[in-house]
């Protein structure tokens, strides 16, 4: 069974050449290079050459072989590995390789063909049993795979090759060892040992080369060096050691276990292969524990020894690999469980986030939409329907349906924004009004993004809509509030200010220009501000700022400011100060009001009070003079005349005349006292009422002043409160006295009438008239007295007068609701 490498190469070249010639003759479209690169052809070549080399090595130990049989046949391990790696289609390579090995060995051609058929059929059956029955995994990472390889792949399939091979040899008159049984046993052990030595190496070599690193490779090299030394000591019988170490043959087993534990099936297979190589060579050279008996016994023992080492190493490596795989699977399971839990948690978080987002959209009034530009279909979330005031499903799925919801005045603007976004692809935003089915107007704020395809054409539009009606109404209310505040500030002559201490800038609102009277009043520094303050009030102004503290941050003062035209404006400032953590003043803000009119009114009121006091004193003096100079003197004269009458008259005839004269004087004095009391208080108001009292006063006033007073009245209530009656009586007194004194005429008109809600009185003349403004600020008390009386009753006084065009005084007082006409 000897086959040279050169002969095998020549045969292979001839086969390939014939195939190439057939391809050229058939005008195949594939080139010769592509044929050589076919995966099957590569596999065919590799395993054909590998089988030939393994067979050549198996035939090298001729010293321990008998005829065509030996204790180890590695070529069979190649055959089984070829079927497991490449499948059943590789059988031609195995059949050709085994035939060539047997053909060039000392057997007949028929025997070579039979051995080839037996080896091919056995390898085929072994691969079939492993794959179909044992569900074999070529990584040998499970104990069941190792046992299946030992039982079915090695021991089981070798039964087929041994039976067919020995039968063919004996049929060809080739007798090996001591008989048919011995030959069959050696044949069977040789093929089984070849599977155990070679097949695991072929199956696990790729994974081993990918998984090892430098440190482990160094360890493997150290292992092989030590194992080699041990094998030469045990199987080589070196002369340096006088004692034979044959009994230590199984001392190499720990090295196999080391390799199995550290390097797996590949490490165990390499260590066993190294031991088998050295032991076989040394046995063939006549050394070692397997060279001391008959060739049959040596072959059987050697095969059994190799089988024990192989089975031990493979099974141990498989158990460790299975345990590591289980550990990895558990860890992977834990990781996958953790990943699954994490994914579930992430999904729950996503769902929770989506729910929160949906709730947030509902709470904030936000809806999302998507529009397919190519189909025109519009999709939306339910929030969109509610913010447009539509029932579920009422939004519509077209752009036109959306356009119809927009307020007509805003429709063109919104469509312009949409068209611009479709052309540019830029993110766009806008606000517009929509008309709800009930006619109410609502505001929508939209923001959308256009997505383009590779050609730059719009594909879809995605965006959000938000109901901003509340914000718009708030803004409108704020704008109106600001407008009202501005108008109020203008009407009240007020302005706001802020003083930044760091920059020493005082910022004022626009109303400050009209109050202070110069254009640059809105922004000044403190020195410029002080320059406008009245010199008498500057100390007060500075002190109001100095007294501000974190505990007392507010201040309110009144001061005067000089306007550019020289006039003086009274201002009232209310300030609020702000400090930092160290108590340093940062800024002040506040309001300033023009109180010039109020100051003038206060001054006028003080002047009125003084004049009223003076008037009271003058009135008392007049009454005292009247009583002393007139009434008192007349009473004294009357008393004298009565005293003379008491002494008796010299002429009794004159006594009645004297008494009559005294009675007349007494009557005149009484009438004057009554007239004086009426001026102070008219009792007629209590008994006769307002109309009769005023009519009587007009008659008396006309008689006294030699004037004509025309009095008319109508529609008065049946009863008036005494305060109203007294008010109108005093107004009439003052009005007629003023008219008689200043008008220059002696004809006056008095009109008194009532309406549903008010009592009215007018006093008019056609005299010279006067300037009402000068009269109000003058020294007289008449107009002010009338005005104050009416003000107490919430009444009004108006005076119409022009020089040379007469004067009309109008007074009115509101009636209480319980007064009947």
C-alpha positions, 0 to 999 in steps of 0.5 A, a space after each residue: 500500500 505504498 503511494 509516493 507523493 509525486 505519483 499522486 500529484 501526477 495522477 491529480 494533474 492528469 485528472 484536472 487536465 482531462 476535466 479542463 479539456 472537456 470544459 474547453 471542448 464543451 465551450 463552457 463559459 467558465 474559465 479554467 481558473 474558475 474551475 480550479 477555484 471551485 469549492 468542491 475541487 479544493 475540497 476534493 484536492 485537499 482530502 485526496 492529498 491528505 488521505 495519501 499522506 496519512 496512508 503513507 505515514 500509516 505504511 511507514 511502520 513496516 516493522 510492526 506491520 503484517 502484510 498490509 495491516 498495522 496497529 494504526 491507520 490514520 488515513 481512515 480518520 481523514 476519510 471520516 473527517 472528510 465526510 463530516 466536513 464536506 458531506 457525502 459528495 466527497 466520497 470520490 476523493 476518499 475512494 480514489 485516495 484509498 484505491 491509490 494507497 492500496 494499488 501501490 501496496 503489495 496486494 492485487 488490484 482486486 484487493 485494492 479495489 475491495 479495500 477502497 470500497 470498504 474504507 469508503 463505505 465505512 466512512 460513509 456509514 460512520 458519518 451517516 450514523 453520527 449525523 442522523 442518529 447521534 445528531 453529531 456536533 463537529 465542535 465536540 463541545 458535548 460529552 454525547 458528541 465525544 461518546 458518539 465519535 468513539 462508539 459510532 465513528 471509531 468503533 462502530 464504523 471500523 467494524 464495516 471497514 475491518 470486515 470488508 477489508 479482511 475478507 477481501 485480503 483473505 479472498 486474495 490470499 493475503 494472510 496477516 498476523 496469525 489468522 483471520 480473527 487476529 487480522 480482523 482485530 488489528 484491522 479494526 483497532 487500526 481504523 478505530 485508532 485512526 479515527 480517534 487520533 485524526 478526526 478530532 484534530 481535523 474537526 476542531 483545528 479551525 476553532 483552535 487556531 481562532 481561539 488561542 493567543 500567545 500566552 496559551 500557545 507558549 503553554 502548549 509548546 511547553 507541554 509538548 516539549 515536556 511530553 516529548 521528553 517523557 515519551 522518549 524516556 518511556 518508549 525510547 529506552 535511552 541508554 543513559 537510564 539503566 532502568 526500563 520505564 515500561 511500566 510508566 507507559 500510562 504516565 503520559 496520561 496526565 499530560 493528555 489530561 493537562 492538554 484536555 483541560 487547558 486546550 480542549 479537544 484539539 489539545 488532547 488530540 495533538 498530545 495523543 497524536 504526539 504520543 502515538 507518533 513517538 510510541 509507534 516509531 520507537 516500537 517499530 525500532 524495537 524499543 519501549 513496552 510494546 516491542 517485547 512481545 509478538 507482532 500481533 500482541 504488540 499491535 493490539 496493545 499499542 492500538 488499545 493504548 492509543 485508544 485509551 489515551 484518545 478516549 480519555 482525552 476526548 471525553 475529558 475535553 468534551 466534559 470540560 467544554 460542555 461544562 464551560 458551554 453550560 456556564 456560558 449558556 447560563 451566563 448568556 441566559 442571565 444576560 439575555 434575561 437581564 437584557 429581556 428585563 431591561 427591554 421590557 422595562 425600556 418598553 414599559 418606560 417607552 409606553 409610560 413616556 408615550 402615555 405621559 406625552 399623550 396626557 401632556 399633549 391633552 393637558 397642553 392642547 397639543 396635537 400632531 399631524 402627518 401629511 403625505 405630500 404625494 398622496 395628499 392624505 392627512 393623518 392626525 391625533 385626536 387632540 387636533 379635532 378638539 382644538 378645531 372644535 370638531 367631533 371625532 373623525 371630523 377633521 378630514 383627510 385632505 389639505 382642502 379640508 384643513 384650509 376650510 377651517 382657517 379664518 378667511 383673513 388668515 388663510 392666504 398667510 398660512 397657505 403661503 407658509 406651507 408653500 414656502 416650507 414645501 419649497 425650502 424644506 425648512 422648519 416653519 412656524 406660524 399662528 392663525 385663527 380658526 372658526 369653530 362650528 359654533 362661530 367662536 374664534 380660536 387661535 392655533 400655533 403651528 410648527 412643522 418640518 418637511 422631509 425631502 427624498 434624495 431628489 430634493 422633492 417633498 415626501 411628507 410633512 410632520 408637525 404639531 398644532 397647539 391651542 394658544 387661545 388662552 395665551 392670545 386672550 391673556 396677551 390681549 387683556 394685558 395689552 388692554 391693561 397696559 393701554 388702560 394703565 398708560 391712559 390712566 398714567 396720562 390722565 393722572 399725570 404719572 410716570 414710572 421710573 427705575 434707577 440703576 445704582 451701578 450705572 447711575 442711570 434713571 430710566 423713565 416711562 414716556 409719560 415723564 415727558 409731558 409731566 416734566 416738560 422736557 424731551 430728554 426726561 426719559 433717561 438722565 443721571 442722578 446729578 441731572 435729576 437733582 439739578 431739576 429739583 427745587 433748591 429748597 427740596 433737594 435735601 429732602 430728595 437726597 435724604 429719602 434715598 439715604 434712608 432706604 435700608 433692607 429693613 425699610 426699603 420703601 419711601 414716599 416724599 413730595 417735592 418740587 421740580 423746576 420745568 424748562 419754562 420756569 414753572 414749578 411742578 409738585 411731584 409725589 414719589 413712591 419708591 421701592 429699593 432692592 439690595 444684595 446679600 451684603 445690604 448694598 443698594 442695587 436699584 430702586 423702582 417706583 411711580 411719580 405723580 404730578 400733584 400740582 393741582 392737588 397742592 393748589 386745591 389744598 392751598 385754596 382750601 386752606 385759603 377758604 378756611 381762613 376766609 370763612 373764619 374771617 367771614 364768621 368774625 365779620 358777620 359777628 361784628 356786623 350783628 354786634 354793630 346792628 344790635 349795638 348801634 341800631 337796636 341797642 340805641 333805639 331800645 335805650 331811647 325807648 327806655 328813656 321815653 318810658 321813664 319820662 312817661 312814668 314821671 308823669 306828663 305836664 299835659 295829660 292830653 299829650 299822654 295818648 299821643 306819647 303812648 302811641 308813638 312809643 308803641 310804633 317805636 317798639 313795633 319797628 324795633 321788633 320788625 328789625 329784630 325779626 328781619 335780622 333773625 330771618 337773615 340768620 335762620 328762616 323759620 318759614 322753611 319749616 312751616 311754609 316750605 321751600 317754594 313759599 319761603 323763596 317767593 317771600 324772600 324775593 318779594 322782601 328782597 325786591 322791596 328792600 333793594 328797590 328791584 324787580 325779582 321774577 320768581 317762578 316754580 313748578 313740579 316740586 315735591 310735596 316735601 323736601 329735606 330741611 338740608 336741601 331747602 336750607 341749601 337752596 335758600 342760602 344759594 338764593 340769598 347769596 346769588 341775589 345779593 351778588 347780582 344786586 351788588 355787581 350786575 348793575 341792573 334791577 331786574 332778576 329772574 329766579 326759577 325753581 323746579 323739580 324733576 324725577 331725580 333732581 331739584 334745580 334753581 337758576 338765578 339770572 340777570 342781564 347785567 355786566 357779567 364777570 370772569 368766573 375764573 378770577 371770581 373763584 380765586 378772588 377774595 370773595 366768599 360768595 361763589 365758594 360758599 355756594 359751591 361748598 354748600 352744594 358739594 355737601 349734598 352731592 350737588 353741582 353749581 355752574 356759572 355762565 357769565 360773559 362781560 356785558 352778556 349777563 350772568 346765570 347761576 345754575 344749582 342742582 341737588 339730587 333727590 333721595 329715592 324715597 321723596 315723592 312728587 
